[in-house]
Amino acid sequence: MSDCQGLGDCDDARMQRIYEYLDGALTHDDIAEIKDHLDGCPECFEQYDLECVIRVMVKRSCTEAAPENLKNSILDRIHSSSVEA
């Protein structure tokens, strides 16, 4: 994140804090600090926005049920491998 080095020491540690912010794992003061940083740092905000999109897509994917035939196929393979062992 080269463009925002001067704005808040943006690096992997800063992104880790943004992930913690998204996870709801920060104190009230830390949340305010991250919000302020995101308001003033377009590059970090872009990364934050991308992470939000990814999380929505993953969450949506996790709610879809696997087809019954796929479940049965997997269970058959598990059963076959445990019988062979």
Secondary structure as UniProt FT lines:
FT   HELIX           2..4
FT   HELIX           5..8
FT   HELIX           12..23
FT   HELIX           28..40
FT   HELIX           42..63
FT   HELIX           68..84
//
